[in-house]
């Protein structure tokens, strides 16, 4: 099936950049995005696959190497609720 859509300049630029980064044609990249969007939308009851959990955790951890190193004593209940009964 062929679908034709018009996109604004910013979206076209982002699509082209994403396709280049992945070594895909613009059409292949757009198809992958659409396939992912449909799969995500149709997932039942919020269940994630193992691969999706890993990808989510990697996204959360991205850039964490730049966070300051804190001692474990910084994560006590007293520190979180300082000044509260």
N, CA, C and O atoms as CSV, one atom per row, in Angstrom:
chain,resi,resn,atom,element,x,y,z
A,1,UNK,N,N,0.846,-1.172,0.000
A,1,UNK,CA,C,0.000,0.000,0.000
A,1,UNK,C,C,0.891,1.233,0.000
A,1,UNK,O,O,1.922,1.255,0.671
A,2,UNK,N,N,0.514,2.219,-0.719
A,2,UNK,CA,C,1.250,3.470,-0.765
A,2,UNK,C,C,0.411,4.556,-0.109
A,2,UNK,O,O,-0.778,4.700,-0.394
A,3,UNK,N,N,1.049,5.318,0.773
A,3,UNK,CA,C,0.393,6.450,1.435
A,3,UNK,C,C,1.234,7.677,1.153
A,3,UNK,O,O,2.458,7.639,1.279
A,4,UNK,N,N,0.593,8.752,0.778
A,4,UNK,CA,C,1.315,9.998,0.517
A,4,UNK,C,C,0.873,11.028,1.547
A,4,UNK,O,O,-0.321,11.271,1.724
A,5,UNK,N,N,1.859,11.638,2.232
A,5,UNK,CA,C,1.543,12.676,3.214
A,5,UNK,C,C,2.455,13.875,2.992
A,5,UNK,O,O,3.557,13.743,2.460
A,6,UNK,N,N,1.989,15.023,3.399
A,6,UNK,CA,C,2.786,16.248,3.359
A,6,UNK,C,C,3.215,16.560,4.787
A,6,UNK,O,O,2.392,16.543,5.703
A,7,UNK,N,N,4.502,16.845,4.981
A,7,UNK,CA,C,5.009,17.206,6.297
A,7,UNK,C,C,5.704,18.555,6.213
A,7,UNK,O,O,6.193,18.953,5.156
A,8,UNK,N,N,5.741,19.259,7.355
A,8,UNK,CA,C,6.400,20.565,7.345
A,8,UNK,C,C,7.920,20.395,7.331
A,8,UNK,O,O,8.430,19.281,7.451
A,9,UNK,N,N,8.623,21.491,7.186
A,9,UNK,CA,C,10.075,21.462,7.043
A,9,UNK,C,C,10.808,20.820,8.202
A,9,UNK,O,O,11.748,20.054,7.990
A,10,UNK,N,N,10.391,21.123,9.439
A,10,UNK,CA,C,11.068,20.571,10.610
A,10,UNK,C,C,10.936,19.047,10.663
A,10,UNK,O,O,11.908,18.341,10.933
A,11,UNK,N,N,9.741,18.558,10.406
A,11,UNK,CA,C,9.527,17.110,10.423
A,11,UNK,C,C,10.323,16.447,9.301
A,11,UNK,O,O,10.927,15.394,9.509
A,12,UNK,N,N,10.328,17.051,8.124
A,12,UNK,CA,C,11.085,16.497,6.998
A,12,UNK,C,C,12.571,16.435,7.326
A,12,UNK,O,O,13.243,15.461,6.989
A,13,UNK,N,N,13.086,17.474,7.984
A,13,UNK,CA,C,14.490,17.503,8.365
A,13,UNK,C,C,14.805,16.408,9.373
A,13,UNK,O,O,15.819,15.720,9.259
A,14,UNK,N,N,13.931,16.252,10.357
A,14,UNK,CA,C,14.141,15.229,11.377
A,14,UNK,C,C,14.033,13.820,10.788
A,14,UNK,O,O,14.795,12.928,11.163
A,15,UNK,N,N,13.094,13.625,9.874
A,15,UNK,CA,C,12.971,12.323,9.211
A,15,UNK,C,C,14.231,11.997,8.417
A,15,UNK,O,O,14.750,10.883,8.492
A,16,UNK,N,N,14.717,12.969,7.663
A,16,UNK,CA,C,15.914,12.747,6.853
A,16,UNK,C,C,17.117,12.439,7.740
A,16,UNK,O,O,17.909,11.551,7.421
A,17,UNK,N,N,17.260,13.157,8.839
A,17,UNK,CA,C,18.379,12.927,9.758
A,17,UNK,C,C,18.286,11.545,10.391
A,17,UNK,O,O,19.291,10.842,10.497
A,18,UNK,N,N,17.093,11.151,10.811
A,18,UNK,CA,C,16.899,9.830,11.401
A,18,UNK,C,C,17.211,8.716,10.418
A,18,UNK,O,O,17.817,7.709,10.783
A,19,UNK,N,N,16.798,8.898,9.177
A,19,UNK,CA,C,17.068,7.893,8.142
A,19,UNK,C,C,18.564,7.780,7.894
A,19,UNK,O,O,19.097,6.675,7.790
A,20,UNK,N,N,19.246,8.922,7.798
A,20,UNK,CA,C,20.704,8.909,7.596
A,20,UNK,C,C,21.419,8.202,8.740
A,20,UNK,O,O,22.309,7.384,8.510
A,21,UNK,N,N,21.027,8.519,9.980
A,21,UNK,CA,C,21.669,7.927,11.153
A,21,UNK,C,C,21.560,6.402,11.150
A,21,UNK,O,O,22.460,5.708,11.623
A,22,UNK,N,N,20.469,5.893,10.621
A,22,UNK,CA,C,20.236,4.453,10.643
A,22,UNK,C,C,20.612,3.769,9.332
A,22,UNK,O,O,20.496,2.550,9.208
A,23,UNK,N,N,21.057,4.548,8.364
A,23,UNK,CA,C,21.442,3.966,7.085
A,23,UNK,C,C,20.267,3.451,6.281
A,23,UNK,O,O,20.393,2.489,5.522
A,24,UNK,N,N,19.111,4.102,6.453
A,24,UNK,CA,C,17.895,3.684,5.755
A,24,UNK,C,C,17.472,4.743,4.763
A,24,UNK,O,O,17.886,5.899,4.844
A,25,UNK,N,N,16.634,4.326,3.819
A,25,UNK,CA,C,16.003,5.326,2.964
A,25,UNK,C,C,14.942,6.037,3.791
A,25,UNK,O,O,14.513,5.541,4.833
A,26,UNK,N,N,14.531,7.184,3.323
A,26,UNK,CA,C,13.488,7.940,4.017
A,26,UNK,C,C,12.211,7.117,4.145
A,26,UNK,O,O,11.546,7.142,5.181
A,27,UNK,N,N,11.877,6.390,3.084
A,27,UNK,CA,C,10.664,5.571,3.100
A,27,UNK,C,C,10.767,4.435,4.119
A,27,UNK,O,O,9.809,4.152,4.839
A,28,UNK,N,N,11.940,3.783,4.175
A,28,UNK,CA,C,12.128,2.690,5.134
A,28,UNK,C,C,12.037,3.205,6.574
A,28,UNK,O,O,11.424,2.578,7.438
A,29,UNK,N,N,12.658,4.354,6.807
A,29,UNK,CA,C,12.644,4.928,8.146
A,29,UNK,C,C,11.227,5.334,8.547
A,29,UNK,O,O,10.804,5.065,9.672
A,30,UNK,N,N,10.498,5.972,7.648
A,30,UNK,CA,C,9.119,6.367,7.935
A,30,UNK,C,C,8.248,5.137,8.197
A,30,UNK,O,O,7.389,5.159,9.080
A,31,UNK,N,N,8.465,4.082,7.444
A,31,UNK,CA,C,7.714,2.840,7.660
A,31,UNK,C,C,8.031,2.246,9.036
A,31,UNK,O,O,7.129,1.789,9.739
A,32,UNK,N,N,9.312,2.253,9.420
A,32,UNK,CA,C,9.691,1.751,10.746
A,32,UNK,C,C,9.032,2.563,11.855
A,32,UNK,O,O,8.526,1.997,12.825
A,33,UNK,N,N,9.035,3.889,11.714
A,33,UNK,CA,C,8.388,4.740,12.714
A,33,UNK,C,C,6.895,4.446,12.817
A,33,UNK,O,O,6.347,4.364,13.916
A,34,UNK,N,N,6.252,4.292,11.687
A,34,UNK,CA,C,4.824,3.999,11.674
A,34,UNK,C,C,4.554,2.625,12.288
A,34,UNK,O,O,3.611,2.466,13.064
A,35,UNK,N,N,5.364,1.651,11.949
A,35,UNK,CA,C,5.205,0.303,12.504
A,35,UNK,C,C,5.371,0.330,14.034
A,35,UNK,O,O,4.591,-0.287,14.760
A,36,UNK,N,N,6.395,1.053,14.512
A,36,UNK,CA,C,6.621,1.167,15.959
A,36,UNK,C,C,5.457,1.876,16.650
A,36,UNK,O,O,5.031,1.469,17.731
A,37,UNK,N,N,4.948,2.928,16.029
A,37,UNK,CA,C,3.826,3.676,16.614
A,37,UNK,C,C,2.584,2.798,16.717
A,37,UNK,O,O,1.870,2.840,17.719
A,38,UNK,N,N,2.330,2.014,15.695
A,38,UNK,CA,C,1.159,1.132,15.702
A,38,UNK,C,C,1.337,0.039,16.752
A,38,UNK,O,O,0.402,-0.279,17.487
A,39,UNK,N,N,2.539,-0.536,16.822
A,39,UNK,CA,C,2.795,-1.587,17.815
A,39,UNK,C,C,2.658,-1.043,19.223
A,39,UNK,O,O,2.076,-1.697,20.088
A,40,UNK,N,N,3.182,0.137,19.460
A,40,UNK,CA,C,3.099,0.745,20.785
A,40,UNK,C,C,1.652,1.057,21.143
A,40,UNK,O,O,1.226,0.842,22.277
A,41,UNK,N,N,0.913,1.556,20.187
A,41,UNK,CA,C,-0.483,1.931,20.430
A,41,UNK,C,C,-1.356,0.710,20.699
A,41,UNK,O,O,-2.301,0.783,21.484
A,42,UNK,N,N,-1.044,-0.405,20.053
A,42,UNK,CA,C,-1.912,-1.569,20.168
A,42,UNK,C,C,-1.487,-2.547,21.260
A,42,UNK,O,O,-2.122,-3.586,21.441
A,43,UNK,N,N,-0.417,-2.224,21.989
A,43,UNK,CA,C,-0.003,-3.123,23.065
A,43,UNK,C,C,-1.111,-3.221,24.102
A,43,UNK,O,O,-1.726,-2.222,24.474
A,44,UNK,N,N,-1.352,-4.438,24.558
A,44,UNK,CA,C,-2.447,-4.637,25.491
A,44,UNK,C,C,-2.003,-4.437,26.927
A,44,UNK,O,O,-0.965,-4.960,27.333
A,45,UNK,N,N,-2.756,-3.707,27.680
A,45,UNK,CA,C,-2.629,-3.532,29.116
A,45,UNK,C,C,-1.236,-3.125,29.568
A,45,UNK,O,O,-0.808,-3.513,30.655
A,46,UNK,N,N,-0.524,-2.360,28.768
A,46,UNK,CA,C,0.747,-1.802,29.177
A,46,UNK,C,C,1.865,-2.796,29.380
A,46,UNK,O,O,2.844,-2.466,30.049
A,47,UNK,N,N,1.771,-3.986,28.843
A,47,UNK,CA,C,2.827,-4.982,29.010
A,47,UNK,C,C,3.950,-4.694,28.020
A,47,UNK,O,O,3.704,-4.443,26.840
A,48,UNK,N,N,5.181,-4.733,28.512
A,48,UNK,CA,C,6.342,-4.483,27.672
A,48,UNK,C,C,7.114,-5.780,27.458
A,48,UNK,O,O,7.147,-6.655,28.323
A,49,UNK,N,N,7.728,-5.881,26.297
A,49,UNK,CA,C,8.590,-7.024,26.037
A,49,UNK,C,C,9.916,-6.798,26.760
A,49,UNK,O,O,10.204,-5.687,27.204
A,50,UNK,N,N,10.707,-7.838,26.874
A,50,UNK,CA,C,12.014,-7.730,27.510
A,50,UNK,C,C,12.870,-6.701,26.764
A,50,UNK,O,O,13.565,-5.898,27.386
A,51,UNK,N,N,12.816,-6.730,25.441
A,51,UNK,CA,C,13.598,-5.798,24.630
A,51,UNK,C,C,13.160,-4.360,24.888
A,51,UNK,O,O,14.000,-3.463,24.958
A,52,UNK,N,N,11.855,-4.130,25.029
A,52,UNK,CA,C,11.359,-2.781,25.296
A,52,UNK,C,C,11.785,-2.285,26.671
A,52,UNK,O,O,12.104,-1.107,26.835
A,53,UNK,N,N,11.793,-3.172,27.658
A,53,UNK,CA,C,12.249,-2.792,29.002
A,53,UNK,C,C,13.730,-2.423,28.956
A,53,UNK,O,O,14.141,-1.423,29.544
A,54,UNK,N,N,14.530,-3.228,28.258
A,54,UNK,CA,C,15.957,-2.937,28.137
A,54,UNK,C,C,16.178,-1.597,27.446
A,54,UNK,O,O,17.008,-0.799,27.884
A,55,UNK,N,N,15.438,-1.348,26.368
A,55,UNK,CA,C,15.571,-0.082,25.647
A,55,UNK,C,C,15.169,1.087,26.534
A,55,UNK,O,O,15.818,2.133,26.510
A,56,UNK,N,N,14.113,0.922,27.312
A,56,UNK,CA,C,13.661,1.981,28.209
A,56,UNK,C,C,14.718,2.259,29.282
A,56,UNK,O,O,15.017,3.418,29.569
A,57,UNK,N,N,15.279,1.214,29.868
A,57,UNK,CA,C,16.311,1.392,30.888
A,57,UNK,C,C,17.564,2.045,30.316
A,57,UNK,O,O,18.188,2.877,30.974
A,58,UNK,N,N,17.930,1.675,29.111
A,58,UNK,CA,C,19.086,2.306,28.464
A,58,UNK,C,C,18.824,3.790,28.221
A,58,UNK,O,O,19.719,4.615,28.404
A,59,UNK,N,N,17.602,4.134,27.808
A,59,UNK,CA,C,17.262,5.537,27.586
A,59,UNK,C,C,17.310,6.327,28.895
A,59,UNK,O,O,17.770,7.468,28.924
A,60,UNK,N,N,16.832,5.712,29.970
A,60,UNK,CA,C,16.860,6.376,31.278
A,60,UNK,C,C,18.307,6.591,31.727
A,60,UNK,O,O,18.638,7.643,32.272
A,61,UNK,N,N,19.165,5.599,31.499
A,61,UNK,CA,C,20.551,5.667,31.962
A,61,UNK,C,C,21.437,6.542,31.087
A,61,UNK,O,O,22.544,6.900,31.487
A,62,UNK,N,N,20.955,6.890,29.887
A,62,UNK,CA,C,21.769,7.665,28.966
A,62,UNK,C,C,22.203,8.978,29.613
A,62,UNK,O,O,21.368,9.753,30.079
A,63,UNK,N,N,23.490,9.220,29.638
A,63,UNK,CA,C,24.035,10.434,30.218
A,63,UNK,C,C,24.288,10.341,31.711
A,63,UNK,O,O,24.786,11.292,32.312
A,64,UNK,N,N,23.951,9.204,32.323
A,64,UNK,CA,C,24.107,9.073,33.763
A,64,UNK,C,C,25.563,9.092,34.204
A,64,UNK,O,O,25.860,9.373,35.365
A,65,UNK,N,N,26.470,8.793,33.281
A,65,UNK,CA,C,27.884,8.823,33.646
A,65,UNK,C,C,28.342,10.238,33.991
A,65,UNK,O,O,29.403,10.412,34.590
A,66,UNK,N,N,27.559,11.246,33.623
A,66,UNK,CA,C,27.909,12.635,33.920
A,66,UNK,C,C,27.334,13.123,35.250
A,66,UNK,O,O,27.610,14.248,35.665
A,67,UNK,N,N,26.551,12.301,35.911
A,67,UNK,CA,C,25.966,12.696,37.193
A,67,UNK,C,C,27.039,12.669,38.281
A,67,UNK,O,O,27.980,11.879,38.211
A,68,UNK,N,N,26.893,13.537,39.286
A,68,UNK,CA,C,27.894,13.532,40.359
A,68,UNK,C,C,27.826,12.241,41.163
A,68,UNK,O,O,26.759,11.649,41.319
A,69,UNK,N,N,28.960,11.820,41.664
A,69,UNK,CA,C,29.024,10.629,42.512
A,69,UNK,C,C,28.640,11.046,43.929
A,69,UNK,O,O,29.251,11.955,44.490
A,70,UNK,N,N,27.643,10.398,44.507
A,70,UNK,CA,C,27.178,10.709,45.853
A,70,UNK,C,C,27.373,9.504,46.761
A,70,UNK,O,O,27.218,8.364,46.324
A,71,UNK,N,N,27.707,9.746,48.005
A,71,UNK,CA,C,27.835,8.616,48.936
A,71,UNK,C,C,26.457,8.035,49.232
A,71,UNK,O,O,25.454,8.744,49.153
A,72,UNK,N,N,26.402,6.769,49.568
A,72,UNK,CA,C,25.122,6.131,49.867
A,72,UNK,C,C,24.433,6.778,51.061
A,72,UNK,O,O,23.212,6.689,51.195
A,73,UNK,N,N,25.203,7.427,51.927
A,73,UNK,CA,C,24.603,8.096,53.085
A,73,UNK,C,C,23.731,9.277,52.664
A,73,UNK,O,O,22.930,9.765,53.461
A,74,UNK,N,N,23.875,9.737,51.434
A,74,UNK,CA,C,23.043,10.842,50.946
A,74,UNK,C,C,21.608,10.389,50.699
A,74,UNK,O,O,20.714,11.221,50.546
A,75,UNK,N,N,21.381,9.077,50.661
A,75,UNK,CA,C,20.065,8.540,50.332
A,75,UNK,C,C,19.376,7.918,51.554
A,75,UNK,O,O,18.884,6.791,51.495
A,76,UNK,N,N,19.351,8.652,52.629
A,76,UNK,CA,C,18.658,8.178,53.829
A,76,UNK,C,C,17.302,8.838,53.916
A,76,UNK,O,O,17.067,9.872,53.291
A,77,UNK,N,N,16.415,8.251,54.682
A,77,UNK,CA,C,15.081,8.814,54.869
A,77,UNK,C,C,15.175,10.225,55.435
A,77,UNK,O,O,14.445,11.121,55.010
A,78,UNK,N,N,16.082,10.420,56.400
A,78,UNK,CA,C,16.238,11.738,57.013
A,78,UNK,C,C,16.615,12.795,55.984
A,78,UNK,O,O,16.146,13.930,56.065
A,79,UNK,N,N,17.449,12.439,55.024
A,79,UNK,CA,C,17.844,13.403,53.995
A,79,UNK,C,C,16.694,13.742,53.055
A,79,UNK,O,O,16.577,14.881,52.603
A,80,UNK,N,N,15.852,12.772,52.760
A,80,UNK,CA,C,14.720,13.027,51.873
A,80,UNK,C,C,13.624,13.843,52.552
A,80,UNK,O,O,12.960,14.656,51.908
A,81,UNK,N,N,13.437,13.628,53.841
A,81,UNK,CA,C,12.344,14.270,54.564
A,81,UNK,C,C,12.872,15.233,55.619
A,81,UNK,O,O,12.279,15.380,56.688
A,82,UNK,N,N,13.957,15.867,55.322
A,82,UNK,CA,C,14.576,16.806,56.255
A,82,UNK,C,C,13.578,17.889,56.672
A,82,UNK,O,O,12.941,18.530,55.836
A,83,UNK,N,N,13.466,18.071,57.982
A,83,UNK,CA,C,12.573,19.110,58.499
A,83,UNK,C,C,11.123,18.668,58.604
A,83,UNK,O,O,10.278,19.463,59.017
A,84,UNK,N,N,10.805,17.435,58.248
A,84,UNK,CA,C,9.437,16.939,58.363
A,84,UNK,C,C,9.369,15.935,59.495
A,84,UNK,O,O,10.355,15.252,59.773
A,85,UNK,N,N,8.216,15.831,60.158
A,85,UNK,CA,C,8.083,14.845,61.248
A,85,UNK,C,C,8.031,13.429,60.725
A,85,UNK,O,O,7.922,12.485,61.508
